Amino acid sequence: MKVLHLSDLHLSTKHQHDEEVVLRAAIETIEARRDEAGAFDLVIFSGDLVNRGGDENVFQTARSTFIKRFLDAAGASESQFVICPGNHDIDRDVVRKVGYIEAGLLKTLTNRSEINKFIDDHWSFPISSVPAPFARLSGFYRDVWATNPDSCISTNLFLKAYIIKQSDGDIGVACFNTAWRCTGEAGDVDKGNLVLGERVVDHAIELLRSARIKIGVFHHPLHWLNESDQVAVEGRLQAAFDLLACGHIHRSGPELRKTTMGDAILSQAGCLYGSREWFNGYSIVETDSSDTAIVRLYEYSDQRRKFLPATRIVDEGIVKYPFSSSGVASASHFGGTSANTLSTILRKARPNIRRLANDQIALAGTGEQARDIDEHFVCPPLNKLSQAIPASQVNDTPENDRENLLAILKGKENITIVGRSELGKTTVAHYIAVKISEGFGDQARIPLIGKFAELDSKDSSLWRLLRSYANEVSDGATTRAFVEGNPVFAIVDDIDLFDETRVKALGLLITKHKNVRWCLFVRASAGSESFSKASDNAFPNTEQYVIGELRRGAIRALSDTYFISKDEQDRRYQSLMEQLQRIGLPRSGYVVSLILWALKNRS
């Protein structure tokens, strides 16, 4: 794969001659690289195509004087060109004329819930009918994003997504809009106010599921985002994308970011044109068959009127990183146990693991908007049998219960969790799968959920137990050989201790597969304490926990996610507790959510 990454042209008639000098030099260098290594597969432009987005016909001029010429130089077609907007692409006068809109957005979009709600409310708007908060980008939408080459699969106010067909696997590109919250005023006043959007990232991941290589493009570095939005999107981008390309700060600075969420190469492009004296530069990212990414950095020399290797930044202007795509690896990789293979499978599986978890907490048939497992999951109390005490005597905060669960996952022991059917064990199982996939376990493991009933007396293999979930989260990339030879976190749901044949078969699997750490959810049809003792006999050498009903603090935290004003939150919480006490239903996440939905939608 060969990618040309350009950014920050700031095209303007005021500097037309000087711009042409620099652009002609860039074209010559790009043509030379094309002749040496072949045509480029993709051309990325990460924002600030023009200097002032409100100028008349400026975007049409950019298409003829810049985009077409650079695509020809790269040997690429229109379907291989992707672009996102930058802060210079907005019409600043639009923002200044309706300052009350900006003031309202600043006051409203302060946390993940409000940002996701705003995105949900505006997701289906076509770019041909731009609502007021996005009017500053009307010219860009009309003249740039309205162009839909064959590779474009989706366009709206927040995102433009592409699938570029390749013989060895497709390239998926998500171009995110961080400019719709820009004012363009001087002094970095926009820093900390911008929004990329967790919900936008979730949609992008789903759109690009089939791609072998996934690339995210946005103009502003993530530390320019609203703090809550940065926290919400950074891990998701790191987990799902192989290459992240941005601009804005006018400095070249590629890096390999390795986190518990996943590894991704960040291509921070230089400014293609600032002035003749500025550091003008661009980047080329190439991957080869040895799982290596080569980033070539170029900078402009005005004395020589040429783009040369950026030796001021790195020796020879070249930096190399290990590269493993998020897509399906070759068949020869699956039998190995390398961390690189596990990392590849995990990266592919994470968004699907999260999607299934979100589906688990959704209220089917209610028309309720999608809910996120991290945002809306409230953890029930988990206590060891010997430590079980009344909920009223325990620090009544949902944060403590969640931290307790994460601490359990960090241990090395196998886990057994016992509880009644109505207490949300399956939701806890999906939450655990999400957290293990994000690196919250004892080591890097692929989390896989199996249903106890899937164990068969004729084929009680580990693969039989886990294959349905494994195939769904990795699109078939996780094989039997991989599961039996790599670190796995196996979650077995709805274990019936009265089914002695399957209990015995499961016990044999636990003894046999030393590469697996187990988390067993046991159904208790009577008192949890007595069933915990029976479970201890059936599955010795596991840490035993009893799952309890949600505490008041957890119910209050869940209730507050449904309502905005403090008065309404207080009032609805009181109504909810009265309903629970009157009806006598178990205080589980699902039951509480269902009553909250009914309260919210009551006429």
C-alpha positions in Angstrom: 0.0 0.0 0.0 1.3 3.5 -0.9 -0.4 6.5 0.6 0.3 10.2 -0.2 -0.6 12.3 2.8 -1.1 16.0 2.2 -2.5 18.7 4.4 -2.9 22.4 5.0 -2.6 24.0 1.6 -4.4 27.2 2.5 -5.1 28.0 -1.2 -5.6 31.7 -1.8 -5.5 34.1 -4.8 -3.5 36.5 -2.6 -0.4 34.2 -2.6 -1.1 32.5 -6.0 2.4 32.9 -7.5 4.3 31.7 -4.4 1.9 28.8 -3.9 2.5 27.7 -7.5 6.3 27.7 -7.0 5.9 25.3 -4.0 3.2 23.1 -5.6 5.2 22.6 -8.8 8.1 21.4 -6.7 5.9 19.0 -4.8 4.4 17.6 -8.0 7.9 16.9 -9.4 8.9 15.0 -6.3 5.7 13.0 -6.2 6.0 12.1 -9.9 9.5 10.9 -9.3 8.4 8.6 -6.5 5.6 7.3 -8.6 7.9 6.5 -11.5 10.3 4.7 -9.0 7.8 2.7 -6.9 4.5 2.7 -8.9 1.3 4.6 -8.7 -0.2 5.6 -5.3 -3.1 3.6 -3.9 -4.6 6.5 -2.0 -4.2 10.3 -1.7 -5.2 11.8 1.7 -5.8 15.5 2.3 -6.4 16.2 6.0 -8.0 19.6 5.9 -7.4 23.4 5.3 -7.7 23.0 1.5 -8.3 26.8 1.2 -7.3 29.8 3.3 -10.9 31.3 3.7 -13.9 29.0 3.1 -16.1 32.0 2.7 -14.4 33.3 -0.5 -16.3 33.0 -3.7 -15.6 29.9 -5.9 -12.5 29.1 -3.8 -13.2 25.4 -3.6 -13.9 25.0 -7.4 -10.5 26.7 -8.0 -8.9 24.3 -5.6 -10.3 21.3 -7.5 -8.8 22.5 -10.8 -5.5 24.0 -9.7 -4.6 21.5 -7.0 -6.6 18.3 -6.6 -6.6 17.2 -10.3 -2.9 18.0 -10.7 -1.8 16.1 -7.6 -3.9 13.1 -8.5 -2.3 13.0 -12.0 1.1 13.3 -10.4 0.3 10.4 -8.0 -1.1 8.2 -10.8 -4.4 8.1 -8.8 -8.0 8.6 -9.8 -10.8 10.6 -8.2 -12.0 7.4 -6.4 -8.6 7.2 -4.6 -8.8 10.7 -3.2 -10.2 11.4 0.3 -10.5 14.7 2.2 -11.8 16.1 5.4 -12.5 19.8 6.3 -10.2 22.0 8.4 -10.7 25.2 10.3 -9.7 27.4 7.4 -12.4 25.7 5.2 -15.2 27.3 7.3 -16.9 30.7 6.5 -16.0 32.7 9.6 -18.6 35.4 8.9 -21.4 32.8 9.3 -20.2 32.1 12.8 -19.8 35.7 13.8 -23.3 36.6 12.5 -25.1 34.0 14.6 -23.0 34.0 17.8 -25.9 32.8 19.9 -25.7 29.4 18.1 -22.0 29.0 19.1 -22.8 30.1 22.6 -25.6 27.4 22.8 -23.3 24.7 21.5 -20.6 25.6 24.0 -23.1 25.3 26.8 -24.7 22.1 25.6 -21.9 19.9 24.2 -20.0 19.4 27.5 -20.1 15.6 28.0 -20.3 12.4 26.1 -24.0 11.9 26.5 -24.9 15.3 25.2 -22.5 15.0 22.3 -23.9 11.6 21.3 -27.5 12.9 21.6 -26.7 15.9 19.3 -25.0 13.6 16.8 -28.0 11.2 16.8 -30.4 14.1 16.3 -28.5 15.4 13.3 -27.1 12.1 11.8 -29.7 11.8 9.0 -29.5 15.4 7.7 -28.3 15.5 4.1 -25.4 17.9 3.3 -27.7 19.5 0.7 -29.8 20.9 3.5 -27.4 22.1 6.1 -28.8 23.0 9.6 -27.6 26.2 11.3 -24.8 24.7 13.5 -23.1 23.4 10.3 -23.8 26.4 8.0 -20.1 27.6 8.4 -19.2 24.6 6.2 -21.9 25.1 3.5 -19.3 25.8 0.8 -17.2 22.8 1.6 -20.2 20.5 1.7 -21.5 21.8 -1.6 -18.3 21.9 -3.6 -16.1 19.2 -2.0 -18.0 16.6 0.0 -21.0 16.5 -2.4 -18.7 14.9 -5.0 -19.3 11.2 -4.7 -16.8 8.9 -6.5 -17.4 5.2 -6.8 -15.4 4.6 -3.7 -17.7 6.7 -1.4 -20.1 4.6 0.6 -21.6 7.2 3.0 -21.7 11.0 3.4 -23.3 13.2 6.1 -22.5 16.3 8.1 -20.0 14.4 10.4 -18.4 11.8 8.2 -17.5 10.7 4.7 -16.5 7.1 4.3 -14.8 5.2 1.5 -13.9 1.7 0.4 -11.0 1.6 -2.1 -10.9 -1.7 -3.8 -7.6 -3.5 -3.9 -6.6 -7.0 -5.2 -5.1 -7.9 -1.8 -7.9 -6.5 0.4 -9.9 -3.3 0.5 -8.8 -0.1 2.1 -11.4 1.6 4.3 -11.2 5.3 5.0 -13.2 7.4 7.4 -12.9 11.2 7.0 -14.1 12.8 10.2 -15.3 16.4 10.5 -13.7 18.2 13.4 -14.2 21.6 11.8 -17.9 22.0 12.3 -17.2 23.4 15.8 -14.5 25.8 14.7 -14.9 29.6 14.9 -11.7 30.4 13.1 -10.8 33.1 15.6 -7.2 33.7 16.5 -5.4 32.7 19.7 -6.3 29.0 19.7 -9.8 29.8 21.1 -11.2 26.7 19.6 -8.8 24.4 21.4 -10.7 22.2 23.9 -14.1 23.0 22.2 -14.0 20.8 19.2 -15.9 17.5 18.6 -15.2 14.4 16.6 -17.8 12.3 18.3 -17.9 8.8 19.8 -21.1 8.0 18.0 -19.5 9.0 14.7 -16.5 6.7 15.3 -18.9 3.8 16.0 -20.7 4.4 12.8 -17.4 4.6 10.9 -16.2 1.3 12.3 -19.4 -0.4 11.3 -19.2 1.0 7.8 -15.6 -0.2 7.3 -16.0 -3.6 8.8 -15.1 -5.4 5.6 -11.9 -3.5 4.9 -8.5 -5.1 5.4 -6.8 -1.8 6.3 -8.7 1.0 8.1 -7.6 4.6 8.0 -9.0 7.5 10.0 -8.6 11.1 8.7 -9.3 14.2 10.7 -7.8 17.7 10.7 -7.2 18.5 14.4 -4.9 16.5 16.7 -7.1 14.8 19.3 -5.9 17.1 22.2 -7.8 19.9 20.5 -11.1 18.1 21.2 -13.4 18.7 24.1 -11.9 16.7 27.0 -14.8 14.3 27.4 -14.9 13.7 23.6 -11.2 13.1 23.5 -11.5 10.4 26.2 -14.4 8.9 24.4 -12.9 8.7 20.9 -9.2 8.2 21.4 -9.3 4.6 22.5 -11.9 3.7 19.9 -9.8 5.1 17.1 -6.6 3.4 18.4 -8.4 0.1 18.7 -10.1 0.0 15.2 -7.8 1.9 12.8 -4.4 1.0 11.5 -3.4 4.5 10.3 -4.6 7.9 11.7 -3.8 10.9 9.5 -4.2 14.5 10.7 -2.8 18.0 10.1 -3.4 21.5 11.5 -0.2 22.1 13.6 2.0 22.5 10.5 4.7 20.1 11.7 5.6 16.7 10.5 5.6 14.2 13.3 4.8 10.6 12.6 4.7 8.1 15.5 3.7 4.6 16.4 1.2 4.7 19.3 1.1 1.5 21.3 -1.6 1.2 23.9 -3.7 -1.5 25.6 -6.4 -0.6 23.1 -4.3 -1.4 20.1 -1.4 -0.1 18.0 -1.8 2.6 15.3 0.5 4.7 13.2 -0.2 8.4 13.5 0.8 10.4 10.4 1.0 14.0 11.5 1.5 15.8 8.2 3.3 19.1 7.7 1.9 22.2 6.1 1.9 21.9 2.3 2.0 25.6 1.9 2.3 28.3 4.6 4.7 30.6 2.9 7.9 30.3 0.9 9.9 30.5 4.1 7.6 28.2 6.1 8.3 24.5 6.8 6.4 23.2 3.8 6.1 19.4 3.7 4.2 16.3 3.1 4.4 12.5 3.9 4.3 9.2 2.1 3.3 6.1 4.0 4.2 2.7 2.4 3.7 -0.8 3.7 5.5 -3.9 2.4 5.2 -7.7 2.7 7.4 -7.8 5.8 4.7 -6.2 8.0 6.7 -2.9 8.0 5.4 0.6 7.4 7.8 3.1 6.0 7.0 6.8 6.5 8.9 9.1 4.1 9.0 12.8 5.1 9.7 15.6 2.7 10.4 19.3 3.2 10.6 22.2 0.8 14.0 24.0 0.1 13.3 27.4 -1.3 17.0 27.8 -2.3 16.8 24.7 -4.5 13.0 25.0 -5.2 12.7 21.3 -4.5 11.2 19.0 -1.9 13.9 16.9 -0.3 14.0 14.2 2.4 13.3 15.9 5.8 16.6 15.1 7.4 16.0 17.8 10.0 13.3 15.7 11.5 14.8 12.1 11.1 17.8 10.6 9.5 17.4 10.2 5.7 13.9 11.5 6.1 12.6 8.0 6.7 11.1 6.3 9.8 10.0 2.6 10.0 7.4 1.0 12.2 6.0 -2.5 12.6 2.6 -2.7 10.9 -0.2 -5.2 11.4 -3.5 -4.4 9.7 -6.9 -4.7 11.5 -8.3 -6.9 8.7 -8.0 -10.6 8.2 -4.4 -11.8 8.2 -3.3 -14.5 5.8 -4.2 -18.1 6.5 -0.6 -18.9 7.3 -0.7 -16.6 10.3 -3.6 -18.2 12.1 -1.8 -21.2 13.5 0.9 -19.2 15.2 0.9 -17.8 18.7 2.7 -14.5 18.1 1.6 -11.4 19.9 1.4 -9.7 16.5 -1.3 -12.2 15.4 -3.2 -11.9 18.7 -3.0 -8.1 18.3 -4.4 -8.3 14.8 -7.4 -10.5 15.8 -8.1 -8.3 18.8 -8.1 -5.2 16.8 -10.6 -6.7 14.3 -12.8 -8.1 17.1 -13.0 -5.1 19.5 -15.7 -3.1 17.6 -17.8 -6.2 17.1 -17.4 -7.2 20.8 -18.6 -3.7 21.7 -21.5 -3.9 19.2 -22.8 -7.1 20.7 -22.5 -5.6 24.2 -24.5 -2.6 23.1 -27.1 -4.9 21.6 -27.3 -6.7 24.9 -28.2 -3.5 26.8 -30.6 -2.2 24.1 -34.3 -2.3 24.9 -35.6 -4.3 21.9 -38.9 -3.1 20.4 -39.0 0.2 22.3 -37.6 2.5 19.6 -35.0 3.7 22.1 -31.8 5.1 20.6 -28.6 3.0 20.7 -26.9 2.9 24.1 -23.3 2.4 24.8 -22.1 -0.2 27.2 -19.5 2.0 28.9 -21.9 4.9 29.3 -25.0 3.0 30.4 -23.7 -0.2 32.2 -24.1 -0.1 36.0 -22.2 -2.8 37.7 -24.1 -5.0 40.3 -22.2 -5.8 43.5 -20.0 -8.8 43.4 -18.9 -10.3 46.8 -17.0 -13.4 47.7 -19.2 -15.9 49.5 -17.2 -15.4 52.7 -17.5 -11.7 52.4 -21.2 -11.3 51.4 -22.8 -8.6 53.5 -26.1 -6.7 53.2 -26.0 -4.0 50.5 -27.0 -1.3 53.0 -23.7 -1.9 54.9 -21.5 -1.4 51.8 -20.3 2.0 50.4 -23.2 2.7 48.1 -21.5 3.9 44.9 -21.6 2.3 41.4 -17.9 3.3 40.9 -16.8 1.0 43.7 -18.6 -1.9 42.2 -17.1 -1.3 38.7 -13.7 -0.9 40.2 -14.1 -4.1 42.1 -15.0 -6.0 38.9 -12.0 -4.5 37.0 -9.7 -5.5 39.9 -11.1 -9.1 39.7 -10.3 -9.1 36.0 -6.7 -8.0 36.6 -6.1 -11.2 38.7 -4.9 -14.5 37.3 -7.5 -16.8 38.8 -10.5 -18.4 37.1 -13.7 -16.8 38.1 -17.2 -18.2 39.0 -20.1 -15.7 39.4 -23.4 -17.1 40.8 -26.7 -15.3 40.6 -30.4 -15.6 39.7 -31.5 -15.4 36.1 -33.0 -11.9 36.5 -29.9 -10.2 37.9 -28.2 -9.3 34.6 -25.4 -11.9 34.5 -25.3 -11.9 30.6 -24.9 -8.1 30.6 -22.0 -8.4 33.0 -20.5 -11.1 30.7 -20.6 -8.8 27.7 -19.2 -5.9 29.7 -16.3 -8.2 30.8 -15.7 -9.1 27.2 -15.4 -5.4 26.2 -13.0 -4.7 29.1 -10.8 -7.8 28.4 -10.6 -6.8 24.7 -9.3 -3.4 25.8 -6.5 -4.8 27.9 -8.0 -4.8 31.4 -7.2 -8.5 32.1 -4.1 -10.2 33.5 -2.6 -10.2 30.0 -3.6 -9.7 26.3 -6.3 -12.3 25.6 -9.1 -12.7 23.1 -12.4 -12.7 25.0 -15.0 -15.2 23.7 -18.4 -15.9 25.1 -20.0 -19.4 25.0 -23.4 -20.7 26.0 -23.4 -23.6 28.4 -26.1 -25.3 26.3 -23.7 -25.3 23.3 -21.6 -28.0 24.9 -22.4 -31.3 23.2 -21.9 -34.8 24.6 -20.5 -35.9 21.3 -18.3 -32.9 20.7 -17.5 -31.1 23.9 -14.5 -29.3 22.4 -13.4 -25.8 23.3 -14.0 -24.7 19.7 -17.6 -26.1 19.8 -18.3 -24.0 22.9 -16.9 -20.7 21.6 -17.1 -20.8 17.8 -20.4 -19.0 17.3 -19.2 -15.9 19.1 -15.7 -16.2 17.7 -17.0 -16.2 14.1 -19.3 -13.2 14.8 -16.7 -10.9 16.4 -13.9 -11.6 14.0 -15.8 -12.3 10.7 -14.3 -15.8 10.6 -10.7 -14.8 11.3 -10.6 -16.6 14.6 -10.0 -20.3 13.9 -10.0 -23.5 16.0 -6.2 -23.6 15.9 -6.0 -19.9 17.0 -8.3 -20.5 20.0 -6.4 -23.6 21.1 -3.0 -22.0 20.7 -3.4 -18.4 21.9 -4.4 -16.7 25.2 -8.1 -16.8 25.5 -10.6 -15.4 28.1 -13.5 -17.8 27.9 -16.8 -16.6 29.4 -19.4 -19.4 29.8 -22.9 -18.1 30.4 -26.0 -19.6 32.0 -24.4 -22.8 33.6 -27.0 -25.2 35.0 -25.5 -27.2 37.8 -28.2 -29.8 37.5 -27.0 -30.7 33.9 -24.3 -33.0 35.3 -23.1 -34.3 31.8 -22.3 -30.8 30.6 -20.9 -29.7 34.0 -18.5 -32.6 33.8 -17.5 -31.8 30.2 -16.8 -28.2 31.1 -14.7 -29.3 34.0 -12.6 -31.4 31.6 -12.1 -28.4 29.3 -10.9 -26.2 32.2 -8.4 -28.9 33.1 -7.2 -29.5 29.6 -6.7 -25.9 28.1 -4.0 -24.1 30.1 -4.0 -21.2 27.6 -7.5 -20.2 28.7 -8.6 -18.2 31.7 -12.3 -19.0 32.6 -15.2 -16.8 33.8 -18.2 -19.0 34.6 -21.7 -17.6 35.2 -23.8 -20.1 37.2 -27.6 -19.8 37.2 -29.0 -20.0 40.7 -32.7 -21.0 40.9 -32.7 -20.9 44.7 -30.5 -19.1 47.3 -27.3 -17.8 45.7 -25.3 -18.9 48.8 -26.2 -22.5 48.5 -25.6 -22.6 44.8 -22.2 -20.9 45.3 -21.2 -23.8 47.5 -22.4 -26.3 44.9 -20.6 -24.4 42.2 -17.4 -24.5 44.3 -17.7 -28.3 44.3 -18.3 -28.5 40.6 -15.5 -26.0 39.6 -12.8 -26.1 42.3 -9.8 -23.8 42.1 -11.9 -20.8 40.9 -12.6 -17.5 42.8 -16.3 -17.6 43.8 -18.5 -14.5 43.7 -22.2 -13.9 44.3 -23.9 -11.3 42.2 -26.4 -9.0 44.0 -29.2 -6.6 43.0 -28.3 -3.1 42.0 -27.8 -0.7 44.9 -29.5 2.6 45.2 -26.4 4.5 44.0 -26.2 2.4 40.9 -29.9 2.8 40.2 -29.6 6.6 40.6 -26.6 6.7 38.2 -28.6 4.7 35.6 -31.6 6.9 36.1 -29.7 10.1 35.5 -28.6 9.0 32.0 -32.3 9.1 30.9 -33.1 12.7 32.1 -31.3 16.0 31.8 -32.5 18.4 34.4 -31.7 17.9 38.1 -35.3 18.4 39.1 -36.5 15.7 36.6 -33.7 13.4 37.6 -34.8 13.6 41.3 -38.5 13.2 40.5 -38.1 10.3 38.1 -35.7 8.5 40.5 -38.4 8.7 43.3 -41.0 7.3 40.9 -38.7 4.5 39.9 -38.0 3.4 43.4 -41.7 3.5 44.2 -42.4 1.3 41.2 -39.7 -1.2 42.1 -40.9 -1.5 45.7 -44.6 -1.8 44.7 -44.2 -4.4 41.9 -41.4 -6.4 43.7 -39.3 -6.9 40.5 -35.6 -7.6 40.8 -33.4 -4.6 40.8 -31.4 -5.6 37.7 -30.1 -3.3 34.9 -32.6 -4.5 32.4 -35.7 -4.2 34.7 -34.6 -0.7 35.8 -33.9 0.4 32.2 -37.3 -0.8 31.1 -39.1 1.1 33.9 -37.1 4.2 33.1 -38.0 4.0 29.4 -41.7 3.8 30.4 -41.3 6.8 32.7 -39.5 8.8 30.1 -42.1 8.1 27.4 -45.2 8.5 29.5 -47.6 11.0 27.9 
